[in-house]
Amino acid sequence: MLTKQEEKELIRLLGKMEFPVSQELFFAWSKSSTTVSADVILMRTSAIGHEVFLTYRDDLFYKGWHVPGSVRLPPEAWEDALKRVLTDELGLPASTKVEFFKWIDHQNGTGIGQSPRGSVISIYSICMNSEGVVENEKARFFRVSDLPTDIIPIHVPIIQEVVRKFIS
């Protein structure tokens, strides 16, 4: 529990905070509030079947493949975070058409569907336009029927749901 003096100091310091911040400060901030992420499920159908684009992540919270996404950084609007994912992680124009799919409230924790960095509301969108996407060793398409074993576990049923509802 903070003392009144500590509370006043924290309020003063939060008033000075501007993003981006250090990783250490970001993680502390994330643990104390709910963050919102923009995640894009990029799908395509090719001669080998339905494919999903995944990027490789190697940070304090996960090492492996995942659906591209990013946390909204205040004072950024969620739509701007989505555009950042499109341009920075997928190499697509910010104007690329996406469709809302679903949102999931990931509570703090380390189990499947939980977030070790605090509560996160992930807003998932679907994109069916892969034209111009460049693949490399850390960003590539995978057959939906042959996803990597080191994928974030919660992303598997989300990808499967997309295929059932929109592609099959």
Secondary structure, 3 states (H helix, E strand, C coil): CCCHHHHHHHHHHHHHCCCCCCHHHHHHHHHHCCEEEEEEEEEEEECCEEEEEEEEEECCCCEEEECCEEECCCCCCHHHHHHHHHHHHCCCCCCCCCEEEEEEEECECCCCCCECCCCEEEEEEEECCCCCCCCECCEEEEEHHHCCCCECCCHHHHHHHHHHHHHC
